[in-house]
Amino acid sequence: MENLFPEIPAESAGLLTLGVALGENVAFGLVSGRTAAAQAACLQRVREEKLFQALEPTWEQFCPKYLRISRAEADRTIRLWEEFGSGYFEMAQLTRVSAETYRAIAPAVKDGALHVDGEAIELNAENSRKVADAVSRLRRAIPGRTASRNPIEDLRRRSIALVQEFEAIAQKERDGENWPQLTAVLRLLRSELTRIAAENGVV
């Protein structure tokens, strides 16, 4: 591989070149589902093994500079990989699917195919329309799409998603111009949750 960064040692330059290439591919949506899954696994390794420290002291600095994506986006990609593996990325390459929807239909995704009504639809570009139609059918059949059968479980899922969103925004905005506004929202939310807990005898 050509060293695009001669001022950096070859072993680090190789990682840097890979990071830039992966970041550009994500930005322009030119990767296949399997490549996107491999990229997510790579991001996880770089973060967990702190390989980024060869170039930047923090993950937050490394992501936008060398991967061309925000830390929040990188962390989101890693979370999806850790929860779903390659199946989510293969599906998302063919049709728009949220993490919530994929979580509900994941049991129907096996061995690189979407299993619906006795048919196994391979997750490839040729079947993108069939996959999209099948996902739409499965989405409509998800319990609680119109009326939740378990509102507490639904609230739990939405609360987890909200906490993750707060974490991502906090990492991005810390010490920035929007930080006071974010802290005000956090204080308000804490106050309201404390009030609800007190009113209902929750210690």
Residue pairs with C-beta under 8 A, 6 or more apart in sequence:
1 14
1 17
2 17
3 10
3 13
3 14
3 17
4 13
4 16
4 17
4 20
5 12
5 13
5 16
5 17
6 13
8 16
8 55
11 54
12 54
12 55
15 46
15 51
15 54
15 55
16 55
16 66
18 42
19 46
19 62
19 66
19 67
20 66
20 67
20 68
22 39
22 42
22 43
22 67
23 66
23 67
23 68
23 69
24 68
25 31
25 35
25 39
26 36
26 39
26 67
26 68
26 69
26 73
26 77
27 68
27 69
31 39
31 93
32 93
33 86
33 89
33 90
33 91
33 92
33 93
33 94
33 123
34 86
34 89
34 90
36 89
36 92
36 93
37 81
37 85
37 86
37 88
37 89
37 90
39 77
40 77
40 78
40 80
40 81
40 89
41 81
43 67
43 74
43 77
43 78
43 81
44 78
44 81
44 82
45 51
46 52
46 62
47 59
47 74
47 75
47 78
52 58
52 59
52 62
52 66
55 62
55 65
55 66
56 62
56 65
56 66
59 71
59 74
60 71
60 171
63 69
63 70
63 71
63 73
63 74
64 70
64 71
67 74
69 77
70 172
71 171
71 172
72 168
72 169
72 171
72 172
75 168
75 171
76 168
79 164
80 88
80 89
80 99
81 88
81 89
83 99
83 103
84 99
84 102
84 103
84 106
87 102
87 106
87 109
87 123
88 97
88 99
88 102
88 106
90 112
90 123
91 97
91 102
91 109
91 114
91 123
91 131
91 135
92 102
94 123
94 124
94 125
94 127
94 128
94 131
94 132
95 128
95 131
95 132
95 135
97 105
97 135
100 157
100 161
101 135
101 139
101 142
102 109
104 138
104 139
104 142
105 114
105 135
105 138
105 139
105 142
108 114
108 115
108 116
108 138
109 115
109 123
111 120
112 122
112 123
113 120
113 121
113 122
113 123
114 120
114 121
114 123
114 131
114 134
114 135
115 121
116 134
116 137
116 138
121 127
121 130
121 131
121 134
123 131
139 145
143 149
144 150
144 154
148 154
166 186
169 182
170 182
173 179
173 182
196 202
197 203
